[in-house]
């Protein structure tokens, strides 16, 4: 394994391997001493070109639990004129001996550039790039769903996929890297995905994605949903005419109290409500929904550390590199 | 042996029958079988195709202002090597070519270089700002004799301004070359909007943003009875609109770039900014429509949109990267690959779309002429059987941003005669043409 850049080309084998490894890692988080020596002496750089305290501390916790040395590099600045180029930053990190670079970038494809160029030889983990992908978020979501789905079915979580699970993802799909990564990964794991959004917030070309598309959240819920994932919606989108007002958005596409009650009325007692955070309470999700027993929001955060430990471990541990040199978590570079 | 006399032996004229061409003092003196001239330098052209020197209606030579990207000298060297004897230099230099002074500077730099005719394009609006007409008449009357006007890189999107420009240039037989891009529909656009952009999460540049402007502009051209040229048509819908306009008798010409004839947006999946260009690479269906449009005459000419950039503008994130590709040294090969090897066009058609018609559109005197006795000797010799692998580091252009890097392409330019002087021989740069000194009395 070399990089984790996207879920689009992540094989079922590799996806299950990450999830199973994360199950093992989660045990560490439950111990009094939450630490493994696996990555002692290895250096992990959190290279963040965009603010994201949640994702950064999740990766930081993951790396530290594996005993890696962690360097946080906040390289904000959004244009060439301000600050250093990606190339120079990457070469600087290479010179400092980074073994892995966890990169969050506002530009889609920036992690691919790091992986495809000779600027740096470290393992690259995409921690969210522009509106492209956020593979570890999708993996932690899948981990959370798999635990729930196994519990519902009374089966073992480890080794399982998500066959038969119905997942609805609602919100700003157009601008969401979380939605993209989830669509590909959930398809690979065998789940049935329905995207729910106003037509303005779906990309042209979505009809070719391996999922269903709906403009109507109520109909989607009525059709049966095992996991309801709400995406963060930026209120400012209404200024660019993606929707008329936050209130109208909330009424039509938000998971409000009425829809929370509808789950009970429809007899869907096992349906979970997910959100990648940070939430806009009252916009895409009501407080009652966010705080209900159905909500997995905090479990997702907890599982995020386990999944990121698994990703770091699989990419950096010498054993797996040698044992499976042909297995790659990265999408194949084609040129 | 006379220095300015060349006997080209046995070249297939426009791909037809093999004949000899005798060039003397910048003119084709004779054409026929078994010509002889004792004082001539003989060039064996067995197996080669003789074509009129190519005329590019669309290049960016970057001078003045971005001499780190390209200069008139390096850009015209690249042009000569690519088989061109004339290039139009777009106005988006710094300062912008929106005054007689700047276009005369570019014109002078071209003459000093001596590799090809450099035809400056004048900006339509002051500073390309889209607010107010530049002094088009002054540029037309200047020593540069500007006939093509364009804000290329930026669309003249204000319909009233576009109408006025179209009307105004009639006074001196000018043409407005439009970069068709509706700005509001393309704010922040990074690549073609479609299946690939949806997956990559890059902001889309929809085909409708090009097509809606072309539709508007052909109607404006019809309304005011003006001549319109559409730069780098890139979508199937644009081809249809131009076809419709021509059927209505509207005086419109259209251009396609070599890269839009060959490459698609699938390449963007690599996130390699060498594939970032404006208008963006489109889909395979668009590529096929562009080829058909060029073959059937809907699209009149090939223009390279040669756009060199310093490496730091491409060695970065996709969204940060500059738009544009080099093209002068690969144009002939790409057109051969896409149009001739596919059987869509002959070499005579090639001469039409790369030389005859572009010279007419740009009103370039002494260029794009038939290879006949008495005509100016702007002639190239092409080896259609050659195959070569593109290496941007071996090019004369300063730009290393060729999207064809590593690709094997057919056809090579063996010789280029500019005003009867060989600027390229044996596929290598020879010497530039030197203009006669102007007497000072």
Interface residues (C-beta under 8 A of the other chain):
Chain A: X8 X79 X80 X85 X86 X87 X105 X106 X107 X108 X109 X110 X112 X113 X116 X117 X129 X130 X131 X132 X133 X177 X180 X203 X204 X205 X206 X208 X209 X333 X334 X335
Chain B: X190 X193 X194 X195 X196 X197 X198 X199 X200 X201 X202 X203 X204 X206 X267 X269 X270 X271 X272 X312 X315 X316 X317 X318 X319 X320
